[in-house]
Amino acid sequence: MRSFSLSLFLLPLLGWPQPPKALLWKISGQGLSRPSYVVGTVHSRDARAFGQVPQLLGIIEGQDAVAGELDLTGAMGASMDLAMAMMLPEGKELADFYTKRKLKRVQDAVQQELGPMAMMAGRIKPFFLMAMLSETVMRDDSAMVLDQYLEVKAKAMGKEVVGIETAEEQMAAVNDLPLQEQADMLYELVEHDLYRVDMENMMDAYASQDLDRLTKIATLGGLPDSFSARLLTDRNKVMAARVDSLMQGGRTFLFALGAAHLPGDKGLLDQLQRMGYVVDPVPLPAVLPRSPP
């Protein structure tokens, strides 16, 4: 099973107010003897996500550790518990949430995109089917998604890698969305042809660090307000508290977190500033790698 992260599909579903114009940010102040850094990532294998990797690896060299949303370097992605959490409750099937016409529309898209894995689709929660379908739209240039790649490289350098959330916490956020609403979101994704064109544009915007453009693309679709708060705003608060705690422990970090968590008046950067930290953008050259890492 491929590694799971909510960041895989947050970007095409959420809108941001007035995003900053940088992916990498330096965090200082509040008694820190050395700065830490936070970079907005995308959970993608697309080579366009890796344009800033040489500079980010240089940052990692100077830090004590790397912290991602999850620790993606172990066997977590293949755990049986995680696989079971993705399944619908006993007695429930995907067919329970659709008319025959809508069900066929979803099943056709799943069969076309997932091939043999479509046999399992009838028992998978709609939200995770969305994740799986969204991943098929992205280019498969690298063996690893960006956030996992940074963590693996950090370990190879002898750096500690930690997750600031657990898979169970991320699952709990997903499970707060009623299954019928998940099914409705899945149908909208299928009806809009998985937002293929917009995903391409999104990756172009990410590669050039054009977060203004990225924001406009990200306003597609949308999540229910209550779920948006649970999936993004509530998690931002937890992330900020844990980032603060880790930095105050005396070590320095590169925090590699989904880009959707950084901007906005309830975003991670804003919350760190409210805690008294100085948060400064660090320009990165917008250059594509010659070949996938």
C-alpha positions as CSV (number, residue, x, y, z in Angstrom):
1,M,0.0,0.0,0.0
2,R,1.3,3.5,-0.8
3,S,2.0,5.9,2.0
4,F,-1.0,7.8,3.2
5,S,-1.2,11.5,3.9
6,L,-4.1,13.9,4.0
7,S,-2.0,16.4,2.1
8,L,-2.5,14.3,-1.0
9,F,-5.7,16.0,-1.8
10,L,-6.0,19.0,0.4
11,L,-4.6,21.4,-2.2
12,P,-7.3,20.9,-4.9
13,L,-10.1,21.0,-2.4
14,L,-9.3,24.0,-0.1
15,G,-9.0,27.7,-0.7
16,W,-6.5,29.9,1.1
17,P,-6.8,33.7,1.9
18,Q,-3.9,35.8,0.7
19,P,-1.2,33.1,0.7
20,P,2.5,34.0,1.2
21,K,4.9,33.9,-1.7
22,A,7.4,31.4,-0.5
23,L,7.5,27.6,0.2
24,L,10.4,27.8,2.7
25,W,10.2,29.8,6.0
26,K,12.8,30.4,8.7
27,I,11.6,30.3,12.3
28,S,13.6,32.2,15.0
29,G,13.1,34.1,18.2
30,Q,11.4,32.9,21.5
31,G,14.8,32.0,22.9
32,L,15.9,29.7,20.0
33,S,19.7,29.6,19.8
34,R,19.5,28.5,16.1
35,P,16.6,28.8,13.7
36,S,14.4,26.0,12.4
37,Y,12.6,25.9,9.1
38,V,9.3,24.9,7.7
39,V,8.6,24.0,4.1
40,G,5.3,23.5,2.4
41,T,5.2,20.2,0.5
42,V,2.9,18.4,-1.8
43,H,2.3,14.6,-1.5
44,S,3.3,14.0,-5.2
45,R,5.8,12.0,-7.3
46,D,5.7,14.7,-10.0
47,A,9.2,15.9,-10.9
48,R,7.9,19.5,-10.7
49,A,7.6,19.0,-6.9
50,F,11.3,18.3,-6.6
51,G,12.7,21.5,-8.1
52,Q,13.9,22.9,-4.8
53,V,15.2,19.6,-3.4
54,P,18.9,20.4,-3.6
55,Q,18.4,23.5,-1.5
56,L,16.2,21.7,0.9
57,L,18.8,18.9,1.4
58,G,21.3,21.6,2.2
59,I,18.9,22.9,4.9
60,I,18.5,19.4,6.3
61,E,22.3,19.0,6.5
62,G,22.3,21.9,9.0
63,Q,19.4,20.8,11.1
64,D,19.2,18.1,13.9
65,A,16.1,16.4,12.6
66,V,13.2,16.4,10.1
67,A,9.6,16.4,11.1
68,G,6.8,15.5,8.7
69,E,3.1,15.3,9.2
70,L,3.7,11.5,9.5
71,D,6.9,9.5,9.8
72,L,6.9,8.0,6.3
73,T,10.2,6.1,6.5
74,G,8.9,3.0,8.3
75,A,6.4,0.3,7.6
76,M,3.4,2.5,8.6
77,G,2.0,2.7,5.1
78,A,1.7,-1.1,4.9
79,S,0.2,-1.7,8.3
80,M,-2.9,-3.9,8.6
81,D,-4.5,-1.5,11.1
82,L,-4.2,1.3,8.6
83,A,-5.7,-0.8,5.8
84,M,-8.6,-1.8,8.0
85,A,-9.3,1.8,8.9
86,M,-9.8,2.6,5.3
87,M,-12.6,0.1,4.9
88,L,-16.3,0.8,5.3
89,P,-18.1,-0.5,8.4
90,E,-19.3,-4.1,8.3
91,G,-22.5,-4.3,6.3
92,K,-21.8,-1.2,4.3
93,E,-21.0,-1.0,0.6
94,L,-20.2,1.9,-1.8
95,A,-23.5,1.1,-3.5
96,D,-25.4,2.1,-0.4
97,F,-24.7,5.8,-1.0
98,Y,-25.7,6.2,-4.7
99,T,-28.5,5.8,-7.1
100,K,-27.8,3.2,-9.8
101,R,-26.8,5.9,-12.3
102,K,-24.4,7.6,-10.0
103,L,-22.9,4.3,-8.8
104,K,-22.2,3.2,-12.4
105,R,-20.5,6.6,-13.1
106,V,-18.2,6.1,-10.0
107,Q,-17.5,2.5,-10.7
108,D,-16.6,3.2,-14.3
109,A,-14.1,5.9,-13.2
110,V,-12.6,3.6,-10.5
111,Q,-12.2,0.7,-13.0
112,Q,-10.6,3.0,-15.6
113,E,-8.1,4.5,-13.1
114,L,-7.4,1.7,-10.6
115,G,-7.6,-1.4,-12.8
116,P,-7.4,-4.6,-10.8
117,M,-7.6,-2.6,-7.5
118,A,-11.2,-1.6,-8.5
119,M,-12.3,-5.0,-7.2
120,M,-11.8,-3.7,-3.6
121,A,-13.4,-0.3,-4.2
122,G,-16.9,-1.3,-3.1
123,R,-15.6,-1.7,0.5
124,I,-13.3,1.3,0.7
125,K,-14.5,4.5,2.4
126,P,-15.2,7.1,-0.3
127,F,-12.7,9.6,1.1
128,F,-9.8,7.2,0.5
129,L,-11.1,6.3,-3.0
130,M,-10.8,10.1,-3.6
131,A,-7.1,9.9,-2.5
132,M,-6.4,6.9,-4.7
133,L,-8.1,8.5,-7.8
134,S,-6.3,11.8,-7.2
135,E,-3.0,10.1,-7.1
136,T,-3.5,8.5,-10.5
137,V,-3.9,12.0,-12.0
138,M,-0.4,13.0,-10.8
139,R,2.7,12.2,-12.8
140,D,4.6,9.2,-11.5
141,D,8.2,10.5,-12.1
142,S,9.7,9.5,-8.8
143,A,9.7,6.4,-6.7
144,M,8.7,8.4,-3.7
145,V,6.4,11.4,-3.0
146,L,8.2,14.6,-2.0
147,D,7.6,14.5,1.7
148,Q,8.7,10.8,2.0
149,Y,11.7,11.5,-0.2
150,L,12.9,14.3,2.2
151,E,12.4,12.1,5.2
152,V,14.3,9.2,3.6
153,K,17.2,11.5,2.6
154,A,17.3,12.9,6.1
155,K,17.7,9.4,7.6
156,A,20.4,8.6,5.2
157,M,22.2,11.7,6.5
158,G,21.9,10.3,10.0
159,K,19.2,12.8,11.0
160,E,16.3,11.8,13.2
161,V,12.9,11.7,11.5
162,V,9.7,12.2,13.5
163,G,6.0,12.7,12.7
164,I,4.1,15.4,14.4
165,E,0.9,13.5,13.9
166,T,-0.1,9.9,14.1
167,A,-1.9,7.9,11.4
168,E,-4.7,7.4,14.0
169,E,-5.1,11.1,14.4
170,Q,-5.4,11.7,10.7
171,M,-7.8,8.8,10.4
172,A,-10.0,10.3,13.1
173,A,-10.2,13.6,11.2
174,V,-11.4,11.7,8.1
175,N,-13.9,9.7,10.1
176,D,-15.6,12.9,11.3
177,L,-17.0,13.4,7.8
178,P,-20.2,11.4,7.4
179,L,-20.0,8.7,4.8
180,Q,-22.7,10.1,2.6
181,E,-20.8,13.5,2.4
182,Q,-17.7,11.5,1.5
183,A,-19.6,9.8,-1.2
184,D,-21.0,13.1,-2.5
185,M,-17.5,14.5,-2.7
186,L,-16.2,11.4,-4.5
187,Y,-19.0,11.8,-7.1
188,E,-18.1,15.4,-7.7
189,L,-14.5,14.5,-8.2
190,V,-15.6,11.9,-10.8
191,E,-18.0,14.3,-12.5
192,H,-15.2,16.9,-12.9
193,D,-12.9,14.3,-14.5
194,L,-10.7,14.2,-11.4
195,Y,-9.8,17.8,-11.9
196,R,-7.0,16.7,-14.3
197,V,-6.3,20.0,-15.9
198,D,-6.4,21.8,-12.6
199,M,-4.0,19.4,-11.0
200,E,-1.6,20.0,-13.8
201,N,-1.9,23.7,-13.3
202,M,-1.5,23.3,-9.6
203,M,1.8,21.5,-10.0
204,D,3.1,24.2,-12.4
205,A,2.2,26.8,-9.8
206,Y,3.9,24.8,-7.0
207,A,7.1,24.4,-9.1
208,S,7.3,28.2,-9.6
209,Q,6.3,28.9,-6.0
210,D,3.4,31.0,-7.3
211,L,1.1,30.5,-4.3
212,D,-1.3,33.2,-5.5
213,R,-2.0,31.1,-8.6
214,L,-2.0,28.0,-6.5
215,T,-4.7,29.5,-4.3
216,K,-7.0,30.3,-7.2
217,I,-6.7,26.7,-8.5
218,A,-7.3,25.4,-5.0
219,T,-10.7,27.0,-4.7
220,L,-12.2,24.2,-6.8
221,G,-14.9,22.1,-5.3
222,G,-14.7,22.6,-1.5
223,L,-15.3,20.8,1.7
224,P,-18.2,21.2,4.1
225,D,-17.3,24.0,6.5
226,S,-17.3,21.8,9.6
227,F,-15.1,19.3,8.0
228,S,-12.7,21.9,6.6
229,A,-12.3,23.2,10.1
230,R,-11.6,19.6,11.4
231,L,-9.3,18.7,8.6
232,L,-7.3,21.9,8.4
233,T,-7.9,24.5,11.1
234,D,-8.1,22.1,14.1
235,R,-5.0,20.3,12.9
236,N,-3.1,23.5,12.4
237,K,-3.5,24.3,16.1
238,V,-2.2,20.9,17.1
239,M,0.7,21.2,14.6
240,A,1.7,24.6,15.9
241,A,1.7,23.4,19.5
242,R,3.9,20.4,18.6
243,V,6.2,22.5,16.4
244,D,6.7,24.8,19.3
245,S,7.3,22.0,21.7
246,L,9.9,20.3,19.5
247,M,11.8,23.5,18.9
248,Q,11.8,24.4,22.6
249,G,13.4,21.0,23.3
250,G,16.7,22.4,22.1
251,R,17.0,20.8,18.7
252,T,16.6,22.3,15.2
253,F,14.2,21.0,12.6
254,L,13.1,21.2,9.0
255,F,9.3,20.8,9.3
256,A,8.1,19.4,6.0
257,L,4.3,19.9,6.1
258,G,1.6,20.1,3.5
259,A,1.5,23.5,1.9
260,A,-2.2,23.9,2.7
261,H,-1.3,24.2,6.4
262,L,1.0,27.2,6.1
263,P,-0.9,30.3,5.0
264,G,-4.0,32.2,6.2
265,D,-5.0,33.8,9.5
266,K,-5.5,30.4,11.0
267,G,-2.5,28.8,9.3
268,L,0.6,27.4,10.9
269,L,2.8,30.5,10.1
270,D,0.3,32.8,11.6
271,Q,0.0,30.7,14.7
272,L,3.7,30.6,15.2
273,Q,3.9,34.4,14.9
274,R,1.2,34.7,17.5
275,M,3.3,32.6,19.8
276,G,6.1,35.2,19.4
277,Y,8.3,33.5,16.8
278,V,9.8,35.5,13.9
279,V,8.8,33.8,10.7
280,D,10.7,34.9,7.5
281,P,10.4,33.7,3.9
282,V,13.4,32.1,2.4
283,P,13.6,32.4,-1.4
284,L,14.2,29.2,-3.3
285,P,15.2,29.0,-7.0
286,A,12.3,27.8,-9.0
287,V,14.2,25.3,-11.1
288,L,13.1,21.9,-12.3
289,P,15.4,19.0,-11.8
290,R,17.0,17.6,-15.0
291,S,15.8,14.1,-14.1
292,P,13.5,12.8,-11.4
293,P,15.2,12.0,-8.1
